[in-house]
Each structure stands twice: as structure tokens, then as C-alpha cells.
Amino acid sequence: MIDCLYFAWVRERIGLPRERVETSAATVMELVEELRAREPRYAAAFEDISALRVAIDQELADFDAALAGAREVAFFPPMTGG
């Protein structure tokens, strides 16, 4: 089990701020593929991953990063300063 956190428009499209997900995914991208296959709202949220950033246990990561030992994965759009 892994906690998935969704922020900004990702949360709006999915309709949840967070959820516990049972997964066999080895990487973030495999998790994204599992989520996309769930329902159209997930497919819409993860349609263009180039518009997303990901953090594993509060550390920025790439979509090819391993999930072994991870407790939490967060998905969010890029942030700008200002």
C-alpha cells in the first residue's frame, strides 16, 4: 500500500486530495499506468505527465524512479515563484 497525494488541478480532476492505493508498481510510471486504467477521471488527470511533477516521500523524483520502500507519492503541477 502506498499513499497517493494529489494537488491543484490533479486533485480537482480526480476529486480526492489523497488515497491509499494497493499497487504492484515498481516505478512511479507503472503506478501512473495503474491509476490511468482505473477510471476516466484518473486518465484525464494523468493524460500529459509532462505537465506534472512527482515527489516520493517528500523528495522530488522522476517518473522512472523506483517505489521500493516508498510510503507516499505526491503528484502536482510545476510551481512558479513570485
PDB file of N, CA, C and O in Angstrom, chain B, residues numbered from 101:
ATOM      1  N   MET B 101       0.842  -1.187   0.000  1.00  0.00           N
ATOM      2  CA  MET B 101       0.000   0.000   0.000  1.00  0.00           C
ATOM      3  C   MET B 101       0.882   1.243   0.000  1.00  0.00           C
ATOM      4  O   MET B 101       1.942   1.292   0.623  1.00  0.00           O
ATOM      5  N   ILE B 102       0.398   2.237  -0.722  1.00  0.00           N
ATOM      6  CA  ILE B 102       1.122   3.492  -0.800  1.00  0.00           C
ATOM      7  C   ILE B 102       0.103   4.628  -0.744  1.00  0.00           C
ATOM      8  O   ILE B 102      -0.994   4.509  -1.291  1.00  0.00           O
ATOM      9  N   ASP B 103       0.461   5.717  -0.089  1.00  0.00           N
ATOM     10  CA  ASP B 103      -0.399   6.894  -0.050  1.00  0.00           C
ATOM     11  C   ASP B 103      -0.118   7.739  -1.280  1.00  0.00           C
ATOM     12  O   ASP B 103       1.030   8.095  -1.547  1.00  0.00           O
ATOM     13  N   CYS B 104      -1.163   8.058  -2.028  1.00  0.00           N
ATOM     14  CA  CYS B 104      -1.044   8.958  -3.173  1.00  0.00           C
ATOM     15  C   CYS B 104      -1.686  10.279  -2.791  1.00  0.00           C
ATOM     16  O   CYS B 104      -2.828  10.315  -2.334  1.00  0.00           O
ATOM     17  N   LEU B 105      -0.946  11.365  -2.980  1.00  0.00           N
ATOM     18  CA  LEU B 105      -1.436  12.703  -2.696  1.00  0.00           C
ATOM     19  C   LEU B 105      -1.567  13.453  -4.009  1.00  0.00           C
ATOM     20  O   LEU B 105      -0.696  13.364  -4.875  1.00  0.00           O
ATOM     21  N   TYR B 106      -2.660  14.193  -4.154  1.00  0.00           N
ATOM     22  CA  TYR B 106      -2.935  14.931  -5.387  1.00  0.00           C
ATOM     23  C   TYR B 106      -3.123  16.406  -5.045  1.00  0.00           C
ATOM     24  O   TYR B 106      -3.837  16.747  -4.102  1.00  0.00           O
ATOM     25  N   PHE B 107      -2.479  17.271  -5.816  1.00  0.00           N
ATOM     26  CA  PHE B 107      -2.533  18.708  -5.546  1.00  0.00           C
ATOM     27  C   PHE B 107      -3.012  19.478  -6.776  1.00  0.00           C
ATOM     28  O   PHE B 107      -2.854  19.031  -7.912  1.00  0.00           O
ATOM     29  N   ALA B 108      -3.600  20.646  -6.518  1.00  0.00           N
ATOM     30  CA  ALA B 108      -4.041  21.605  -7.537  1.00  0.00           C
ATOM     31  C   ALA B 108      -5.020  20.947  -8.515  1.00  0.00           C
ATOM     32  O   ALA B 108      -5.964  20.283  -8.086  1.00  0.00           O
ATOM     33  N   TRP B 109      -4.808  21.122  -9.810  1.00  0.00           N
ATOM     34  CA  TRP B 109      -5.771  20.601 -10.791  1.00  0.00           C
ATOM     35  C   TRP B 109      -5.776  19.074 -10.846  1.00  0.00           C
ATOM     36  O   TRP B 109      -6.753  18.488 -11.313  1.00  0.00           O
ATOM     37  N   VAL B 110      -4.723  18.424 -10.388  1.00  0.00           N
ATOM     38  CA  VAL B 110      -4.721  16.960 -10.329  1.00  0.00           C
ATOM     39  C   VAL B 110      -5.809  16.518  -9.342  1.00  0.00           C
ATOM     40  O   VAL B 110      -6.602  15.624  -9.637  1.00  0.00           O
ATOM     41  N   ARG B 111      -5.833  17.150  -8.181  1.00  0.00           N
ATOM     42  CA  ARG B 111      -6.851  16.856  -7.169  1.00  0.00           C
ATOM     43  C   ARG B 111      -8.251  17.167  -7.712  1.00  0.00           C
ATOM     44  O   ARG B 111      -9.189  16.402  -7.484  1.00  0.00           O
ATOM     45  N   GLU B 112      -8.389  18.271  -8.418  1.00  0.00           N
ATOM     46  CA  GLU B 112      -9.697  18.647  -8.966  1.00  0.00           C
ATOM     47  C   GLU B 112     -10.207  17.608  -9.964  1.00  0.00           C
ATOM     48  O   GLU B 112     -11.390  17.270  -9.952  1.00  0.00           O
ATOM     49  N   ARG B 113      -9.333  17.105 -10.820  1.00  0.00           N
ATOM     50  CA  ARG B 113      -9.757  16.120 -11.823  1.00  0.00           C
ATOM     51  C   ARG B 113     -10.086  14.770 -11.202  1.00  0.00           C
ATOM     52  O   ARG B 113     -11.032  14.103 -11.623  1.00  0.00           O
ATOM     53  N   ILE B 114      -9.313  14.370 -10.207  1.00  0.00           N
ATOM     54  CA  ILE B 114      -9.544  13.074  -9.574  1.00  0.00           C
ATOM     55  C   ILE B 114     -10.675  13.168  -8.549  1.00  0.00           C
ATOM     56  O   ILE B 114     -11.429  12.214  -8.360  1.00  0.00           O
ATOM     57  N   GLY B 115     -10.786  14.318  -7.893  1.00  0.00           N
ATOM     58  CA  GLY B 115     -11.846  14.507  -6.909  1.00  0.00           C
ATOM     59  C   GLY B 115     -11.474  14.084  -5.503  1.00  0.00           C
ATOM     60  O   GLY B 115     -12.337  13.990  -4.631  1.00  0.00           O
ATOM     61  N   LEU B 116     -10.195  13.828  -5.276  1.00  0.00           N
ATOM     62  CA  LEU B 116      -9.702  13.418  -3.955  1.00  0.00           C
ATOM     63  C   LEU B 116      -8.382  14.124  -3.663  1.00  0.00           C
ATOM     64  O   LEU B 116      -7.581  14.336  -4.573  1.00  0.00           O
ATOM     65  N   PRO B 117      -8.149  14.489  -2.405  1.00  0.00           N
ATOM     66  CA  PRO B 117      -6.839  15.058  -2.069  1.00  0.00           C
ATOM     67  C   PRO B 117      -5.778  13.988  -1.833  1.00  0.00           C
ATOM     68  O   PRO B 117      -4.585  14.226  -2.026  1.00  0.00           O
ATOM     69  N   ARG B 118      -6.239  12.781  -1.402  1.00  0.00           N
ATOM     70  CA  ARG B 118      -5.305  11.682  -1.134  1.00  0.00           C
ATOM     71  C   ARG B 118      -6.065  10.377  -1.064  1.00  0.00           C
ATOM     72  O   ARG B 118      -7.277  10.363  -0.853  1.00  0.00           O
ATOM     73  N   GLU B 119      -5.347   9.274  -1.242  1.00  0.00           N
ATOM     74  CA  GLU B 119      -5.938   7.951  -1.087  1.00  0.00           C
ATOM     75  C   GLU B 119      -4.831   6.929  -0.894  1.00  0.00           C
ATOM     76  O   GLU B 119      -3.690   7.140  -1.306  1.00  0.00           O
ATOM     77  N   ARG B 120      -5.186   5.820  -0.260  1.00  0.00           N
ATOM     78  CA  ARG B 120      -4.256   4.693  -0.133  1.00  0.00           C
ATOM     79  C   ARG B 120      -4.506   3.774  -1.311  1.00  0.00           C
ATOM     80  O   ARG B 120      -5.644   3.406  -1.602  1.00  0.00           O
ATOM     81  N   VAL B 121      -3.427   3.409  -1.982  1.00  0.00           N
ATOM     82  CA  VAL B 121      -3.526   2.610  -3.195  1.00  0.00           C
ATOM     83  C   VAL B 121      -2.754   1.311  -3.003  1.00  0.00           C
ATOM     84  O   VAL B 121      -1.595   1.320  -2.590  1.00  0.00           O
ATOM     85  N   GLU B 122      -3.403   0.212  -3.303  1.00  0.00           N
ATOM     86  CA  GLU B 122      -2.708  -1.073  -3.328  1.00  0.00           C
ATOM     87  C   GLU B 122      -2.115  -1.206  -4.724  1.00  0.00           C
ATOM     88  O   GLU B 122      -2.836  -1.128  -5.719  1.00  0.00           O
ATOM     89  N   THR B 123      -0.810  -1.405  -4.797  1.00  0.00           N
ATOM     90  CA  THR B 123      -0.141  -1.422  -6.091  1.00  0.00           C
ATOM     91  C   THR B 123       0.967  -2.455  -6.131  1.00  0.00           C
ATOM     92  O   THR B 123       1.570  -2.789  -5.111  1.00  0.00           O
ATOM     93  N   SER B 124       1.219  -2.948  -7.321  1.00  0.00           N
ATOM     94  CA  SER B 124       2.366  -3.817  -7.550  1.00  0.00           C
ATOM     95  C   SER B 124       3.410  -3.084  -8.401  1.00  0.00           C
ATOM     96  O   SER B 124       4.377  -3.687  -8.864  1.00  0.00           O
ATOM     97  N   ALA B 125       3.204  -1.784  -8.598  1.00  0.00           N
ATOM     98  CA  ALA B 125       4.095  -0.977  -9.440  1.00  0.00           C
ATOM     99  C   ALA B 125       5.500  -0.911  -8.849  1.00  0.00           C
ATOM    100  O   ALA B 125       5.673  -0.757  -7.640  1.00  0.00           O
ATOM    101  N   ALA B 126       6.490  -1.030  -9.715  1.00  0.00           N
ATOM    102  CA  ALA B 126       7.883  -0.917  -9.297  1.00  0.00           C
ATOM    103  C   ALA B 126       8.406   0.505  -9.454  1.00  0.00           C
ATOM    104  O   ALA B 126       9.366   0.895  -8.790  1.00  0.00           O
ATOM    105  N   THR B 127       7.768   1.286 -10.342  1.00  0.00           N
ATOM    106  CA  THR B 127       8.199   2.662 -10.594  1.00  0.00           C
ATOM    107  C   THR B 127       6.990   3.595 -10.541  1.00  0.00           C
ATOM    108  O   THR B 127       5.840   3.155 -10.554  1.00  0.00           O
ATOM    109  N   VAL B 128       7.280   4.880 -10.482  1.00  0.00           N
ATOM    110  CA  VAL B 128       6.201   5.870 -10.499  1.00  0.00           C
ATOM    111  C   VAL B 128       5.390   5.733 -11.780  1.00  0.00           C
ATOM    112  O   VAL B 128       4.162   5.803 -11.737  1.00  0.00           O
ATOM    113  N   MET B 129       6.048   5.540 -12.918  1.00  0.00           N
ATOM    114  CA  MET B 129       5.331   5.440 -14.186  1.00  0.00           C
ATOM    115  C   MET B 129       4.395   4.239 -14.196  1.00  0.00           C
ATOM    116  O   MET B 129       3.288   4.328 -14.729  1.00  0.00           O
ATOM    117  N   GLU B 130       4.814   3.128 -13.621  1.00  0.00           N
ATOM    118  CA  GLU B 130       3.931   1.963 -13.535  1.00  0.00           C
ATOM    119  C   GLU B 130       2.722   2.274 -12.656  1.00  0.00           C
ATOM    120  O   GLU B 130       1.612   1.830 -12.949  1.00  0.00           O
ATOM    121  N   LEU B 131       2.927   3.030 -11.587  1.00  0.00           N
ATOM    122  CA  LEU B 131       1.811   3.457 -10.742  1.00  0.00           C
ATOM    123  C   LEU B 131       0.861   4.350 -11.532  1.00  0.00           C
ATOM    124  O   LEU B 131      -0.357   4.195 -11.448  1.00  0.00           O
ATOM    125  N   VAL B 132       1.414   5.277 -12.293  1.00  0.00           N
ATOM    126  CA  VAL B 132       0.585   6.156 -13.131  1.00  0.00           C
ATOM    127  C   VAL B 132      -0.244   5.328 -14.106  1.00  0.00           C
ATOM    128  O   VAL B 132      -1.428   5.605 -14.300  1.00  0.00           O
ATOM    129  N   GLU B 133       0.360   4.321 -14.717  1.00  0.00           N
ATOM    130  CA  GLU B 133      -0.377   3.462 -15.656  1.00  0.00           C
ATOM    131  C   GLU B 133      -1.516   2.732 -14.946  1.00  0.00           C
ATOM    132  O   GLU B 133      -2.614   2.621 -15.491  1.00  0.00           O
ATOM    133  N   GLU B 134      -1.263   2.241 -13.746  1.00  0.00           N
ATOM    134  CA  GLU B 134      -2.321   1.585 -12.973  1.00  0.00           C
ATOM    135  C   GLU B 134      -3.452   2.561 -12.662  1.00  0.00           C
ATOM    136  O   GLU B 134      -4.627   2.217 -12.787  1.00  0.00           O
ATOM    137  N   LEU B 135      -3.094   3.779 -12.256  1.00  0.00           N
ATOM    138  CA  LEU B 135      -4.111   4.781 -11.942  1.00  0.00           C
ATOM    139  C   LEU B 135      -4.907   5.171 -13.184  1.00  0.00           C
ATOM    140  O   LEU B 135      -6.132   5.280 -13.132  1.00  0.00           O
ATOM    141  N   ARG B 136      -4.214   5.380 -14.296  1.00  0.00           N
ATOM    142  CA  ARG B 136      -4.898   5.737 -15.554  1.00  0.00           C
ATOM    143  C   ARG B 136      -5.962   4.709 -15.929  1.00  0.00           C
ATOM    144  O   ARG B 136      -7.023   5.060 -16.444  1.00  0.00           O
ATOM    145  N   ALA B 137      -5.665   3.435 -15.664  1.00  0.00           N
ATOM    146  CA  ALA B 137      -6.564   2.351 -16.058  1.00  0.00           C
ATOM    147  C   ALA B 137      -7.794   2.242 -15.153  1.00  0.00           C
ATOM    148  O   ALA B 137      -8.746   1.540 -15.496  1.00  0.00           O
ATOM    149  N   ARG B 138      -7.790   2.922 -14.011  1.00  0.00           N
ATOM    150  CA  ARG B 138      -8.890   2.825 -13.053  1.00  0.00           C
ATOM    151  C   ARG B 138     -10.204   3.388 -13.585  1.00  0.00           C
ATOM    152  O   ARG B 138     -11.211   2.684 -13.651  1.00  0.00           O
ATOM    153  N   GLU B 139     -10.183   4.655 -13.962  1.00  0.00           N
ATOM    154  CA  GLU B 139     -11.399   5.378 -14.348  1.00  0.00           C
ATOM    155  C   GLU B 139     -11.008   6.541 -15.252  1.00  0.00           C
ATOM    156  O   GLU B 139      -9.849   6.954 -15.268  1.00  0.00           O
ATOM    157  N   PRO B 140     -11.970   7.069 -16.005  1.00  0.00           N
ATOM    158  CA  PRO B 140     -11.669   8.211 -16.880  1.00  0.00           C
ATOM    159  C   PRO B 140     -11.120   9.432 -16.142  1.00  0.00           C
ATOM    160  O   PRO B 140     -10.308  10.169 -16.700  1.00  0.00           O
ATOM    161  N   ARG B 141     -11.545   9.658 -14.906  1.00  0.00           N
ATOM    162  CA  ARG B 141     -11.034  10.838 -14.182  1.00  0.00           C
ATOM    163  C   ARG B 141      -9.536  10.724 -13.917  1.00  0.00           C
ATOM    164  O   ARG B 141      -8.830  11.732 -13.938  1.00  0.00           O
ATOM    165  N   TYR B 142      -9.043   9.520 -13.669  1.00  0.00           N
ATOM    166  CA  TYR B 142      -7.601   9.319 -13.495  1.00  0.00           C
ATOM    167  C   TYR B 142      -6.885   9.457 -14.836  1.00  0.00           C
ATOM    168  O   TYR B 142      -5.812  10.055 -14.916  1.00  0.00           O
ATOM    169  N   ALA B 143      -7.477   8.908 -15.872  1.00  0.00           N
ATOM    170  CA  ALA B 143      -6.885   9.034 -17.208  1.00  0.00           C
ATOM    171  C   ALA B 143      -6.748  10.501 -17.584  1.00  0.00           C
ATOM    172  O   ALA B 143      -5.742  10.897 -18.172  1.00  0.00           O
ATOM    173  N   ALA B 144      -7.755  11.317 -17.250  1.00  0.00           N
ATOM    174  CA  ALA B 144      -7.699  12.753 -17.548  1.00  0.00           C
ATOM    175  C   ALA B 144      -6.608  13.440 -16.727  1.00  0.00           C
ATOM    176  O   ALA B 144      -5.880  14.288 -17.244  1.00  0.00           O
ATOM    177  N   ALA B 145      -6.497  13.078 -15.464  1.00  0.00           N
ATOM    178  CA  ALA B 145      -5.504  13.717 -14.591  1.00  0.00           C
ATOM    179  C   ALA B 145      -4.079  13.402 -15.023  1.00  0.00           C
ATOM    180  O   ALA B 145      -3.185  14.239 -14.899  1.00  0.00           O
ATOM    181  N   PHE B 146      -3.870  12.185 -15.533  1.00  0.00           N
ATOM    182  CA  PHE B 146      -2.516  11.753 -15.901  1.00  0.00           C
ATOM    183  C   PHE B 146      -2.315  11.678 -17.407  1.00  0.00           C
ATOM    184  O   PHE B 146      -1.410  10.994 -17.885  1.00  0.00           O
ATOM    185  N   GLU B 147      -3.159  12.381 -18.153  1.00  0.00           N
ATOM    186  CA  GLU B 147      -3.079  12.359 -19.614  1.00  0.00           C
ATOM    187  C   GLU B 147      -1.731  12.865 -20.125  1.00  0.00           C
ATOM    188  O   GLU B 147      -1.148  12.269 -21.031  1.00  0.00           O
ATOM    189  N   ASP B 148      -1.238  13.948 -19.554  1.00  0.00           N
ATOM    190  CA  ASP B 148       0.013  14.561 -20.014  1.00  0.00           C
ATOM    191  C   ASP B 148       0.964  14.671 -18.824  1.00  0.00           C
ATOM    192  O   ASP B 148       0.950  15.671 -18.107  1.00  0.00           O
ATOM    193  N   ILE B 149       1.781  13.654 -18.618  1.00  0.00           N
ATOM    194  CA  ILE B 149       2.658  13.684 -17.444  1.00  0.00           C
ATOM    195  C   ILE B 149       3.774  14.714 -17.569  1.00  0.00           C
ATOM    196  O   ILE B 149       4.441  15.017 -16.580  1.00  0.00           O
ATOM    197  N   SER B 150       3.990  15.259 -18.769  1.00  0.00           N
ATOM    198  CA  SER B 150       4.988  16.324 -18.894  1.00  0.00           C
ATOM    199  C   SER B 150       4.523  17.581 -18.153  1.00  0.00           C
ATOM    200  O   SER B 150       5.328  18.469 -17.872  1.00  0.00           O
ATOM    201  N   ALA B 151       3.228  17.654 -17.835  1.00  0.00           N
ATOM    202  CA  ALA B 151       2.674  18.787 -17.085  1.00  0.00           C
ATOM    203  C   ALA B 151       2.622  18.503 -15.590  1.00  0.00           C
ATOM    204  O   ALA B 151       2.004  19.254 -14.835  1.00  0.00           O
ATOM    205  N   LEU B 152       3.270  17.423 -15.159  1.00  0.00           N
ATOM    206  CA  LEU B 152       3.244  17.025 -13.754  1.00  0.00           C
ATOM    207  C   LEU B 152       4.640  16.880 -13.175  1.00  0.00           C
ATOM    208  O   LEU B 152       5.614  16.631 -13.886  1.00  0.00           O
ATOM    209  N   ARG B 153       4.704  17.043 -11.875  1.00  0.00           N
ATOM    210  CA  ARG B 153       5.901  16.729 -11.110  1.00  0.00           C
ATOM    211  C   ARG B 153       5.497  15.670 -10.087  1.00  0.00           C
ATOM    212  O   ARG B 153       4.318  15.501  -9.775  1.00  0.00           O
ATOM    213  N   VAL B 154       6.489  14.971  -9.579  1.00  0.00           N
ATOM    214  CA  VAL B 154       6.218  13.911  -8.602  1.00  0.00           C
ATOM    215  C   VAL B 154       7.249  13.981  -7.490  1.00  0.00           C
ATOM    216  O   VAL B 154       8.407  14.335  -7.709  1.00  0.00           O
ATOM    217  N   ALA B 155       6.798  13.635  -6.290  1.00  0.00           N
ATOM    218  CA  ALA B 155       7.693  13.526  -5.142  1.00  0.00           C
ATOM    219  C   ALA B 155       7.421  12.193  -4.459  1.00  0.00           C
ATOM    220  O   ALA B 155       6.273  11.781  -4.296  1.00  0.00           O
ATOM    221  N   ILE B 156       8.492  11.537  -4.068  1.00  0.00           N
ATOM    222  CA  ILE B 156       8.397  10.285  -3.308  1.00  0.00           C
ATOM    223  C   ILE B 156       8.879  10.579  -1.898  1.00  0.00           C
ATOM    224  O   ILE B 156      10.013  11.011  -1.694  1.00  0.00           O
ATOM    225  N   ASP B 157       8.013  10.341  -0.937  1.00  0.00           N
ATOM    226  CA  ASP B 157       8.337  10.627   0.466  1.00  0.00           C
ATOM    227  C   ASP B 157       8.920  12.036   0.617  1.00  0.00           C
ATOM    228  O   ASP B 157       9.919  12.243   1.305  1.00  0.00           O
ATOM    229  N   GLN B 158       8.269  12.991  -0.043  1.00  0.00           N
ATOM    230  CA  GLN B 158       8.577  14.422   0.022  1.00  0.00           C
ATOM    231  C   GLN B 158       9.907  14.813  -0.601  1.00  0.00           C
ATOM    232  O   GLN B 158      10.461  15.864  -0.279  1.00  0.00           O
ATOM    233  N   GLU B 159      10.428  13.968  -1.496  1.00  0.00           N
ATOM    234  CA  GLU B 159      11.648  14.283  -2.249  1.00  0.00           C
ATOM    235  C   GLU B 159      11.292  14.278  -3.727  1.00  0.00           C
ATOM    236  O   GLU B 159      10.719  13.304  -4.216  1.00  0.00           O
ATOM    237  N   LEU B 160      11.618  15.345  -4.450  1.00  0.00           N
ATOM    238  CA  LEU B 160      11.337  15.371  -5.880  1.00  0.00           C
ATOM    239  C   LEU B 160      11.966  14.173  -6.567  1.00  0.00           C
ATOM    240  O   LEU B 160      13.079  13.766  -6.234  1.00  0.00           O
ATOM    241  N   ALA B 161      11.249  13.616  -7.521  1.00  0.00           N
ATOM    242  CA  ALA B 161      11.709  12.407  -8.207  1.00  0.00           C
ATOM    243  C   ALA B 161      11.281  12.462  -9.673  1.00  0.00           C
ATOM    244  O   ALA B 161      10.523  13.339 -10.087  1.00  0.00           O
ATOM    245  N   ASP B 162      11.785  11.510 -10.438  1.00  0.00           N
ATOM    246  CA  ASP B 162      11.406  11.352 -11.832  1.00  0.00           C
ATOM    247  C   ASP B 162      10.368  10.238 -11.935  1.00  0.00           C
ATOM    248  O   ASP B 162      10.196   9.451 -11.004  1.00  0.00           O
ATOM    249  N   PHE B 163       9.686  10.178 -13.063  1.00  0.00           N
ATOM    250  CA  PHE B 163       8.662   9.162 -13.253  1.00  0.00           C
ATOM    251  C   PHE B 163       9.254   7.756 -13.404  1.00  0.00           C
ATOM    252  O   PHE B 163       8.528   6.769 -13.285  1.00  0.00           O
ATOM    253  N   ASP B 164      10.546   7.653 -13.659  1.00  0.00           N
ATOM    254  CA  ASP B 164      11.170   6.329 -13.734  1.00  0.00           C
ATOM    255  C   ASP B 164      11.768   5.902 -12.379  1.00  0.00           C
ATOM    256  O   ASP B 164      12.433   4.869 -12.293  1.00  0.00           O
ATOM    257  N   ALA B 165      11.532   6.689 -11.333  1.00  0.00           N
ATOM    258  CA  ALA B 165      12.064   6.386 -10.003  1.00  0.00           C
ATOM    259  C   ALA B 165      11.390   5.145  -9.418  1.00  0.00           C
ATOM    260  O   ALA B 165      10.202   4.900  -9.631  1.00  0.00           O
ATOM    261  N   ALA B 166      12.173   4.377  -8.681  1.00  0.00           N
ATOM    262  CA  ALA B 166      11.671   3.165  -8.034  1.00  0.00           C
ATOM    263  C   ALA B 166      10.795   3.511  -6.837  1.00  0.00           C
ATOM    264  O   ALA B 166      11.019   4.507  -6.149  1.00  0.00           O
ATOM    265  N   LEU B 167       9.800   2.673  -6.605  1.00  0.00           N
ATOM    266  CA  LEU B 167       8.888   2.859  -5.474  1.00  0.00           C
ATOM    267  C   LEU B 167       9.222   1.964  -4.281  1.00  0.00           C
ATOM    268  O   LEU B 167       8.550   2.036  -3.252  1.00  0.00           O
ATOM    269  N   ALA B 168      10.228   1.139  -4.400  1.00  0.00           N
ATOM    270  CA  ALA B 168      10.582   0.209  -3.319  1.00  0.00           C
ATOM    271  C   ALA B 168      10.784   0.972  -2.016  1.00  0.00           C
ATOM    272  O   ALA B 168      11.608   1.883  -1.939  1.00  0.00           O
ATOM    273  N   GLY B 169      10.025   0.590  -0.998  1.00  0.00           N
ATOM    274  CA  GLY B 169      10.148   1.215   0.314  1.00  0.00           C
ATOM    275  C   GLY B 169       9.429   2.543   0.461  1.00  0.00           C
ATOM    276  O   GLY B 169       9.413   3.106   1.556  1.00  0.00           O
ATOM    277  N   ALA B 170       8.834   3.063  -0.604  1.00  0.00           N
ATOM    278  CA  ALA B 170       8.157   4.363  -0.530  1.00  0.00           C
ATOM    279  C   ALA B 170       6.852   4.238   0.250  1.00  0.00           C
ATOM    280  O   ALA B 170       6.140   3.238   0.153  1.00  0.00           O
ATOM    281  N   ARG B 171       6.564   5.266   1.014  1.00  0.00           N
ATOM    282  CA  ARG B 171       5.308   5.325   1.768  1.00  0.00           C
ATOM    283  C   ARG B 171       4.309   6.271   1.116  1.00  0.00           C
ATOM    284  O   ARG B 171       3.099   6.113   1.276  1.00  0.00           O
ATOM    285  N   GLU B 172       4.830   7.274   0.368  1.00  0.00           N
ATOM    286  CA  GLU B 172       3.971   8.327  -0.152  1.00  0.00           C
ATOM    287  C   GLU B 172       4.474   8.809  -1.513  1.00  0.00           C
ATOM    288  O   GLU B 172       5.675   8.976  -1.727  1.00  0.00           O
ATOM    289  N   VAL B 173       3.529   9.027  -2.422  1.00  0.00           N
ATOM    290  CA  VAL B 173       3.835   9.616  -3.726  1.00  0.00           C
ATOM    291  C   VAL B 173       2.889  10.792  -3.919  1.00  0.00           C
ATOM    292  O   VAL B 173       1.675  10.649  -3.773  1.00  0.00           O
ATOM    293  N   ALA B 174       3.437  11.944  -4.244  1.00  0.00           N
ATOM    294  CA  ALA B 174       2.633  13.142  -4.460  1.00  0.00           C
ATOM    295  C   ALA B 174       2.741  13.570  -5.917  1.00  0.00           C
ATOM    296  O   ALA B 174       3.822  13.553  -6.507  1.00  0.00           O
ATOM    297  N   PHE B 175       1.601  13.955  -6.488  1.00  0.00           N
ATOM    298  CA  PHE B 175       1.549  14.436  -7.860  1.00  0.00           C
ATOM    299  C   PHE B 175       1.046  15.873  -7.847  1.00  0.00           C
ATOM    300  O   PHE B 175       0.057  16.185  -7.183  1.00  0.00           O
ATOM    301  N   PHE B 176       1.739  16.757  -8.590  1.00  0.00           N
ATOM    302  CA  PHE B 176       1.385  18.173  -8.574  1.00  0.00           C
ATOM    303  C   PHE B 176       1.913  18.840  -9.838  1.00  0.00           C
ATOM    304  O   PHE B 176       2.868  18.353 -10.442  1.00  0.00           O
ATOM    305  N   PRO B 177       1.300  19.954 -10.244  1.00  0.00           N
ATOM    306  CA  PRO B 177       1.825  20.698 -11.387  1.00  0.00           C
ATOM    307  C   PRO B 177       3.088  21.447 -10.981  1.00  0.00           C
ATOM    308  O   PRO B 177       3.324  21.663  -9.792  1.00  0.00           O
ATOM    309  N   PRO B 178       3.896  21.843 -11.952  1.00  0.00           N
ATOM    310  CA  PRO B 178       5.095  22.633 -11.628  1.00  0.00           C
ATOM    311  C   PRO B 178       4.684  23.932 -10.937  1.00  0.00           C
ATOM    312  O   PRO B 178       3.653  24.522 -11.263  1.00  0.00           O
ATOM    313  N   MET B 179       5.473  24.354 -10.012  1.00  0.00           N
ATOM    314  CA  MET B 179       5.192  25.594  -9.282  1.00  0.00           C
ATOM    315  C   MET B 179       6.097  26.707  -9.814  1.00  0.00           C
ATOM    316  O   MET B 179       7.224  26.462 -10.245  1.00  0.00           O
ATOM    317  N   THR B 180       5.586  27.912  -9.774  1.00  0.00           N
ATOM    318  CA  THR B 180       6.395  29.058 -10.163  1.00  0.00           C
ATOM    319  C   THR B 180       6.505  29.995  -8.975  1.00  0.00           C
ATOM    320  O   THR B 180       5.591  30.084  -8.156  1.00  0.00           O
ATOM    321  N   GLY B 181       7.609  30.681  -8.887  1.00  0.00           N
ATOM    322  CA  GLY B 181       7.798  31.629  -7.809  1.00  0.00           C
ATOM    323  C   GLY B 181       7.161  32.971  -8.137  1.00  0.00           C
ATOM    324  O   GLY B 181       6.725  33.217  -9.261  1.00  0.00           O
ATOM    325  N   GLY B 182       7.118  33.818  -7.140  1.00  0.00           N
ATOM    326  CA  GLY B 182       6.576  35.132  -7.449  1.00  0.00           C
ATOM    327  C   GLY B 182       5.974  35.843  -6.319  1.00  0.00           C
ATOM    328  O   GLY B 182       5.489  36.962  -6.482  1.00  0.00           O
TER     329      GLY B 182
END
